[in-house]
Each structure stands twice: as structure tokens, then as C-alpha cells.
Amino acid sequence: MSIAKRSLMFFLVLFLPVHPGFVLQAQSSLLIKGAILDRETKEKLPYASLRLKNYSIGTISNEAGEFHFYIPQSTIDDTLVVAYVGYKSIEIPVGTIRNDMVLKLQPVAIAIDELYVYPLSPQEYIKRAVARLDENYAKSSFMTIACFNEEVKENGLYISACEAIFKSYYPEYTDSVKNQHQLVLYREPEEMHEFAFMKEWREKRKRKEARKAEKKGEKSDPDNSEEDVFVSFGGPEMLLDFNIRNKKDAFLDSTNFKRFTYLFGKNRFYQGKKLMVIHFEAKRAIDNFKETGVILMDPDNYAIVSIESTGMAIVPVAIRPILLALGLGVKNPVFNRTMKYEQYKGSYYPKDFHWDISVFITKRHVFKKDEHSHIEAGQLFFVNKISTEKGNPVPAECVFDPEKKMKEQICSEENITWNEMNILKK
């Protein structure tokens, strides 16, 4: 399911009856922690990349630019590489690292004479990138260990949250076998706030449904409600299988080029590479969504390294009378997303993918105070480790099923525990 469709699903369930830091102990690894800042402005840099130079082990900083990174003792002679788009990467010998580091990255200034005048149009470069997807991205099977986070907040209070570790097997891209994922670790906070919006109305509706079921001799199931749809947003399925080869984004499809405006932007630097920047903007809403963003491309091989976009879900005309009848006011949901790949052994592999949605809703009342709710939801998926050695598919009994509840599908492995696992710093 695309971000846009997921945003629409979010909007459609808003008026349905709905409910509503972890401590690690280091053992065989070196724990480094700190923050990543802009050297000039001192602003913290969110979702910066930290990885070892010679091993496919890494993590990212959180929204506040802070990080915890467990580095295996066996890699103590390696080098830590810290990178952020638009900044000079820095390298630090692991053996010299001390805790509570403040890493300051220098923005890369682009002089006027460095602005490239590319011989082809932005659309032509996008065509070339799409044509070379099979060449630039992993062709052989590989395995990953990755972290997944999901959070939903109402008026700044958490109403749902979870954290999980997945072990995944990605077959050769020509193989008919689908990607396979195994949920090895899962946890959620013990206490969450109850979803407050229209609580009184929802409780009345539940009691009414319970009475109807009782009259029919049936038993109502309070767990089988729209609540799960609202607070989970479908789980991690879309993030687990995010793949540039799917080419589902309209702005990458040449048949949709006339529906977008494309412009070159200033080159950006990432991990020592100068990247081509292509801005895109939808001329009008497409399937009730209007999106704008930027594509970062390696001009040497036309590999798409990153896509960043933001957009707005337009309230469908057919839905507006329903909202009016329910006394609901909805400000068009706004979503953001970033999809990033990193080069390893000559090919590009998934690094991180995160998206978030924000929407304001109001329930108007005649004889009492109106209800207001600001809903913020988001998901984050980032790869801790990549193995390009031939791996084994996930055992059939452990294959993750997105149609089932996550907490019921934990298939643990002895060598994977929360201890020393690189997760997002809380």
C-alpha cells in the first residue's frame, strides 16, 4: 500500500467508532552514544547515518539527532563513518571513540560555478534511472536485520506504539519467491493513553452493538473493532518490502510525466559523492493526493539514492457530505516520507524508510464544547546489518503474515536479543 493510499485510509477511519525507552546492557560490544550537529548552526541532524566502513553494520540518529550504536568488539579496528545528505562525511577510528560524543558535520557549500547544466532533461535522467534499476540495486539474494518503529499520538500523548526487530530474506530479484520476514523481537510500552476523540459517542455505539448481539444470542467481540485499523495503520508490511524496483511512484512513471513539473536543484553531497538533485511537484491532485519532493541521483550510474517528499491528502468530494452530517471538520492530512539507499559492495541496498502523517479533526457540538484532536502517526524502518552471503529462506512456520497481529507472531532466535541491538534512541 502506498503512502498516499495509507493516508487516505487514515482519513476514512477518522469518523468511524474507534478506541483508542528501553534500557540496554552492553556485553560483547562497545556502546557509543552522542549527538550529530550542524557545525555552523549547532542544530541537531535527524536520521543521520552511522556505519562501519568495512562491515555492513550501522544505525541512524533519532529525530533529535541523538544515537546509540553498539559496535562488535571484533570490529574494534574498523572506522566509523558518519554521513548526512548535504554534509561532508567524517571518519573516526573505532579504537579512539569515547562516549557522549558530539559530532559536528560541515555543510558542503556549492559555489555558483559548480552548478551543473545537465545536457538532458530531468525526465530523461529519471527514465535512465528506471531503466537501470536491475543493474544498480542488489541482484543476488541477501539478508538483513532491521528495526521497525510505529507511533500514534493524539494531542501529543501516545495512544499506540511498538518496536520490533525483523530478520528478512530477500531472494534474487529474478526469483519468483517473495521476500520473507521473521519477527524475532517485539515490544510495546506497558501504559498508553486512551484515544479520547468522540469517546462518549463511541462508547454509546459499542453498547448499542452489544445489545443487538445479545438479542440475537451472539457475543460481541470488543477486540474485533476498528480500533486496530486506526492505531496500527496496517503494520509494517509496506516498509518491510519497500523496493525502488516496484516503480509505484507516479513521478517515476514516464506515462505520468505531464502531470508533474520537474526542475534541477543544487547538487548535494552524501558519503563523498556529488548527487544530482531533481525537484518534482504535482500540477494538481492525483487520486486525491498532491505531492512534491526531491530525487537524489548518482549521476555516474543513474542510481536513485534517496527520495524525499511531502504531500496533502485532499478530502474526497463524496466524503464531505458524510463529514458534514456527522458534524466533523477535518483539515486535509499532511504526510512526509523519506526513502534512502546505501551503496555496499558495488550495489545499492535499503537503508531506511520513514513516513509520518498529521491531521487536525474537530467534532462540532450544539450544546457543549467542541472536541478537537491533533493526530500524528508514523513508521520508521532502518537496516542494522546486511549479509550478502547466501542465506536460507525463513522457515515456513516463522514467515511474518501482515494480516495477523504482530505480537502473536514472534518467532525468536537465541542469538538475537534486545541487548546490544541497534535501535532508535529513545
N, C-alpha and C positions, 0 to 999 in steps of 0.2 A: 504494500500500500504506500503511495507517495505521501510526502509531507503535506501536499495540498489536500489530498483526499482525507488524510488523517485529521487535518484542520477542520474540514467540513464535517466529519463525523463528530468531532468535539463540539462544533456548533449545534448540530442537530440534536444532541442529547442534553443540551443545556436546559431545555424546558421539560424534560422527562422527569419522573419521580426518581430521585437518586439519593443515596446515602453518602453518607459520607464515604556519633563519632566513635569511632571504633578504635580500641586500643590494641596495638600490635607489640609483640615482644621479639626482638631480633635474636637469632640464634647463630646460623651459619652465614649470615650476610652482614654487610656493612650498611647501616642506615644513614643516609644523608638527607638533610632537610633544610629548607630555607625558602627564599622567595626570589622571583625573577622580576627585575625592574627595567624601565627605560632609563638609560644612563643620564639623559638630559632632563626629562620631566619628572623622574622618580616615580612615575605611575607604574603600578604592577601590571604584568603582562599575562593575561589568562590563556590557558590551553597551549602554553609553550611546550616544545618537545624536548625531552631529556632522554638520551640513549647512549649506549656504549658504542664505541667506534667500530670494534671488531666482532661484536656479538649482537644478535637481534633481540636485545633486551632493552626495554625502555618504559617510560611513563610520560605523563603530561602534568602541567600545573593546573590548579583549580581556577575558579572564576576570579579569585583574589590574587592569582599569580603564585600561590604557595604550593609546595610539593613535599612529598616523602618518597624516597627512592631507595629500595633495597637492592644492593649490588652484591652478587655472589662473591664470596671470598676467593673463589677460583679465578675471578677476573680482576683481581686487585691490580694487575699490571696493565690494565686497559686504560682507555681515555674516555672521559665523559664529554659528550657533545651536547651543547645547549643551543637550540635554534628557534627562531621565531620569524615569521614572514615579514620582510621589510627591515630586518636587522642583521648585523654581522654575527655569525655563529661564533661561539667561543669553545675552546677545548681545554680541559683540565685533567691532568694525570690523576687517576683514581687514588693512588697512594698518597697524594698531597691534600686530599679533601678533608675538611673539618666540618663539623656540624654547624647548623644555624648560619648557613651561607646566604649572603645577599649578592646575587649575580646580576650585574648590570650590563645590558646589551646596548650596543651602539647602533642607532638608526643609520641606515645607508642612504646618504644624500644622493639624489640624482641630479646631475648638472644638466642644463638645458641642451648642451651639445651631446648628451648621452641619450636623449630621447630618440628612439628608433623610428624611422619612417619605413614601415614594412612594405615590401613590394606587392603583397597581396591583401585582399580584404579580410576583416575579422572572420567573416563567414567561411572563407576559403580555408583558413587555418583550422577552424572548427571541423570542417569536412575532413581535413587531413588527419586531425586527431582521432576522429571517429573511425576513419579507415585503418588506423594503426593500433587500435585498441588491443587486438590479439598479439601484436608484437611487443607492446610496451608493458603490459601487465603480466603477472605470473602465469606461465603456460603450464608448468608442471604442478603436481599436487603439492600441497603444503598444509601445515597445521599451525594453529595459533592458541595462545592462552590470552583471554581478553576479559576486561571488566565492563560491566553494564550497570548503569545507574538510572533510576527513574524517580522523579519527584513531582508532586502536585501540591500546590499551595492555594489557600483561599485567604485573601486579605492578609497575606504574609505569614499565615500559620500552616504548617504541614498537615494535610489530610490524607496523604498517601506517600510512601517512599519505600524503596527497596534497593538492594545492592546484590550483584551476582557475579560469579566467575564462570565463564564458559570455556570449554575445550572444544575446538572446532576442527573439522577435517574438510578441506577444500580439494575436490578431485581435479584432475586435468580439465582445462576449460572445454576440451572437445568430448569429454566423457558425459554420458547421459545420466550418470549418477548425480543426484542433487547434493548440495552442501549439507553436511551433517554436524549437529551441535549437541554437546553434552553439558548439562547444567551440573557442575561439580560443587558449587558453593552458593548458598542463598541466605540472605537475612534481611530483616526489616526492623525498624525501631519498635520497641515494646509499646510505646504510647504515641498515639496520633490524635489530632483534633477531629471532631466530627464535622462533616460538611454541614454548614449552617444555613445556606441559602434555601429559602422556602421550606424549612424544616417542618413547620406546622402543617402546611399543605400536604407534604409528602407522607407524614405520619397518618393523617386522616385517610389518605388514599390507600395506604397499606392496611389500615384497619378495615376499610370497606372491602378490599380484596379478600382479606382473611374471612370476613363474614360470608362473602359469596361462596368461598371454597368450603366453608363449614356447612352451609345449606346443601351443597352438592355432595357432602360426605367426603370431601377431599381435604388434604392437608396442605396448607400454604407453605412455601419454602422461602423464608426470609433471605437466605443466602443466594437464591437464584433471582437476582434483581438487576436493574440497570446500573446499580452502583459499580459493579465490576467493570462495566463498559466505560463508565465515566472516569474512574480513578486510575485505570491501568492503561488506557489508550491502546489496547491490543497487545501489550507486552513488547518484547524485544525483536519480534520477527523481522521487521523491516531493517533494523540496524544490523542484525546478525548477517544478513545476506546482502548488505549494500555492495553494489558492484557496478563500476563505471561501464562495464560491458552491456548492462541492461539497456542503456541508452533511453531511459524512460522520460528524461527531462525534455520538455518541449523545446527549450532553447538550444539543444544539441541536435535536434532533428531538422535536417535541411528542408523538409516539407513545411516547416513552421517558421522559417527564417523571415518571411514577410510580416509576421506577427510581432517581431521584435526589432528593436533598434540596437545596433552593435557599434561600439567605439573602442579604439585602442586607449589604454591608460598608461601612466608612467610605469616603467619596469619596476619589478620588486625583486628582492633577493631572498633566497631561502636555502640554507645549507650550502652556501658558497656558489649557488647558481643564480644567474640572472634570468628571471622568468618573464615571459610575455604576459601582459595583462589585457584582457578583453572584458569590457563592461557590456552588460546586456540589460534591456528593460522592455517589458511587455508594453505594446502600444495600447492595449485595452485588456480587460479581464478575459482570461481563458478558463472555461469551465468554472466560473465564479471565483477565480483567483488571479491576482495581478502581482507579478514577481519581478524583482530587479536584483542584479547581483554582479559578481565578477568571477571570471575564469582565469586561473593561473596556469600557464602552459610552458613547458620546457621547449624553447624554440629549436633545440638541436634534434629532438626526436618527436616533437609534437605530442608528448605525453601530458595529459591533464593532471597536474599535481594537486590542485585544490579548487573547490567551488564554494563560494560564499554567497548567500542570497538572503533576501528578506522580502516579505510579501504580505498581502492582506487578503483575507477571505471575505468576499462580498456576500452579504446576506441575499440568498436567492429570492426573487420576486414572489414565488409561490409560497415561501415560508412566512413572509411578512404579515399577511392577514392572520395566520395562526398565532404569531407572537403578539399581535395587537389584541386578539381575543383573550389571550392569557394574561394580558397586562404586563408583558415583558418588553423591556428595552435592551437591545444588545448592540454594543459598539463592535464594529467589524473586527474579528480576531486578527492579530498580527503575529506572524511566525518568522523565525530566523533559523538558518541551518548552515552548517559547515561540514564539508566532506573533504578529507585530506588523505593523500597517499605519500609514502616514503619509499625511496629507492634502496634496494638491498640486493646485492649480487647481480646487478645489471637489470633488474626488473622492478616494477613498482608494486607495492603491497599495501593493503589497507592500514591506515594508522589510527585515525579517529573520525568519528562522525557524531555530531550532536545537533539537536534541534530543540526549539522551545516555542511555546505559544502563550500569548497573553490576551485576555479578553475581559471587558467590563460588562456586567449584566445588572439589570435593575428590575425589581418586581414592584409595580405601582399598586398602591392600596388607596381606597377611598376614605376609610375612617381611621386609619392608623398610619404610622410612619412607613415610608417606602423602604424596601430592602435593597441593599447594594452589595455586590460581590465582585472582587477582582480575582480572577482565576489565572494562575500561572502554572504551566506544566512543561516538562521537558524530559528528554532522554539523552544519555551520553554512552557511547561505546568506544573504548580505545584498547588497542592491542598492546599487551605486555611483552609477548615473546612470539617469534616466528621460527618454525622449524621447516627447512626445505628438504630435509631427508625424507625418504619415502615413509609415510606413516600408514597407520591402519584405520580403516573406517570405524566410526563409532559403533559399538555393539548395538544390535537391534533393540535390546531392552532399555538402552540408555539414550536413544535418539530423542531429542527435545521436540515436543509437539506444541506449537504455539496456540492450539485450540484448548489446551488444558492449563490449569492453574500452575504457576511456576513452582510454588512451594511443595507441590505434590510430585515433582519430577526430579528431585535432587538425586543424582547418581554419583556418589562420592568416589574419590580416589585417594589412596593413602598418602601419596606424595604431593598432594595439593591441599593446603590448609590456609586459613586466613593469616597465620603467622608468616611474615616476610613476603606477603603478596602485595604487589604494587597496585594500590587502589587510589582513588582520588582522595586527596587530603580533605578531611572534614574541618 
